[in-house]
Amino acid sequence: MNLNLEKKVFLVSGGAKGIGEAISRTIATEGGIAVIIDPSIEAGENLIQELSSKNQTAYHIPMRLLDPDQAMDAVNMAVSRFGRIDGIVNNAGANDGIGLEQGSPVAFRKSVEQNLGHYYDLVHFALPYLKKSFGSIVNISSKTAITGQGNTSGYTAAKGAQLSLTREWAVELLPYGIRVNAVIPAEVMTPLYQRWLDTFDHPEEKLNLIQSRIPFENRMTTPQEIANTVVFLLSDLSSHTTGQHIFVDGGYTHLDRAIGRE
């Protein structure tokens, strides 16, 4: 299936590891150019080298998007190198455990800003180029915005706001032919997730319990499954899809989690 991504340029925040890495790889595999905005220097450069060995194109900007100036710099660097921007994948963020009890008003505000602000910043500074390319935006949110999790108020507030901004931007950008959608993962096996599992006394038992509650096939979602949906939404094949919240979660959020394999 040709997604018509050849030579198109996509910014991917947090694009060197986990879900972001899978998205960057899939863009490159489809002939697009992934601009990986990620502070992980070693992971980013290793990914660039691997893709280059396959004659695939990517570009690493080793930057953490902590303030608007950094987002502006990232956009300018991408445009200076490639001359265009065709889409944005807002992906970077961290479930940092800032809750009502284990947190503070100051920590809450910092958590919301660090998980939400750069979503707005990248789109704001890239907007002139997205207008020219009739581009596409995909915001990566989280099932925690729908289900809650406990002890992570800042993160879930940001993730809920990302879903709201998806609809808001879809309306605002209609006149420019720019589509905006959100993808909502639930339980996805990434290196960060594995590190969390390893904090338990019996990680395998914890993993089995989690997987037993995922209705479809009782297994974790893979980063590649998230990436496949994201890249489809970036492509022309989703040309009449905008303002949507799309769950790629094996039914975890909406189906009865008591359903299991007999």
C-alpha positions, 0 to 999 in steps of 0.5 A, a space after each residue: 500500500 502506497 501512503 504517498 509519503 515520499 520526501 515528505 517531512 514529519 517532525 516526531 517529538 520523542 522520536 528516538 525511543 519506544 512508540 516514537 522510535 516505531 513512528 520514526 522508523 515507519 515514516 522512513 520505511 514509507 519513504 518519508 523523512 522523520 525529523 526526530 526531536 529527542 534529547 537521547 543522543 546515542 539512541 537518536 544517532 544509532 537510529 539515524 545510522 540504521 535507517 541510513 544503511 537502508 537508504 532511508 532518510 531521517 534527521 536527529 535534533 538532540 533537544 528536549 522541548 522545555 520552552 517555546 524557543 526550543 520548539 521554534 529552533 527545532 522547526 527552523 532547523 528542520 525547514 533549513 535542512 529540508 525546506 518543508 514540513 508536512 506533518 507533526 507527531 506530538 509524542 514526547 512526555 512522561 508519566 511522572 507520578 505527580 498526584 494530589 497526595 504525592 505532589 504539590 501545586 508547583 509540581 502539578 503545574 510543572 508536570 502539565 507544562 512539560 507534558 502539554 506545552 510543547 504540543 502547542 509550541 511545535 504546531 504554532 511555529 510549524 503552522 506556516 509550513 503546514 498551511 503550504 503542505 496541507 499537512 497533518 497533525 497527530 497527537 499521542 495521548 493516553 488512556 489515562 485521560 479517559 480512565 484515570 490512573 491515580 497519583 498522576 494528576 499532572 500527566 492525565 491533565 495534560 493528556 486530557 488537554 491534548 484530546 481537547 486541543 485535537 478537536 479545537 485545532 481540527 476546527 481552527 485549521 479546517 480552512 487550511 486543509 490541515 487534519 488533526 487527530 489523536 491516537 490513544 494507546 493503553 498498555 504498550 510494551 516499551 523500554 520505559 514500560 519494562 523498566 516500570 515492570 522491573 520495579 516489582 518483586 515479580 515482574 512476570 506476574 505483574 505483566 501476566 495480570 496486566 495482559 489478562 485484562 486486555 480483551 483482544 488476545 490478552 496481550 500488550 499493544 506493540 509500538 509498531 501497532 501504534 505507529 501503523 495507525 499514526 502513519 496512516 493518519 499522516 498519509 493521504 489515505 486518511 484524507 477525510 479523517 479529522 478531529 478523531 480520537 482513535 484508540 489502539 489498545 486491544 479494547 482495553 479502554 472500552 471493552 469489559 476487561 473481565 473478558 479473557 481467553 478461556 
